[in-house]
Amino acid sequence: MKKEIVSSLRFLALSVLLFGGLYTLLVTGVGQLIFHSQANGSQVVVGDQMVGSTLIGQEFEQSTYFSGRSQAVSQLAPNSIEQEKKVAERIKQELLKNPSETDVPIDLVTASASGVDPDISLESAKFQVERIAKARKLDSDKVVRLIEANQKEDWFSNRKYVNVLRLNLALDRLSKN
């Protein structure tokens, strides 16, 4: 019996060393070496200050910035009355913020399941152009070109989108010039 307990303890110690220590170090090392940005949270640094992450959506409430999807997490069914009311209220708010527009893109008025979606569709970005151009005293064509320069395309669906944080940082750089 004593021999079996000692063998079991040796196996436990070896397992903890291999899987709890060496494996963890190996995976962390490979992640840092090959996927350095992602392993560190895809942080965006401007100067010496970390301003956000390209993987986590942030709220931009100022009229001079593009706003993203709602941060409110939604687990409501798409056809529920409560969801319908929330979407109608968000549509009203978006039209108040962007009075020159009439059709609000769906991703601006619905929340993602996580509440931290960092991207918006090109349509959602272009929906906000007039408001931002007016607030920053920029030509709206420049803002549209900025959107197009920052667009990405989804591998699977060919959906075009922009990262809100990167777009707003590019907007800040454009306004400084």
Beta strands, then each sheet from edge to edge (+ up, - down):
strand 1: 43-46
strand 2: 49-53
strand 3: 119-121
strand 4: 151-153
strand 5: 160-163
sheet 1: 1+ 2-
sheet 2: 3+ 5- 4+
end
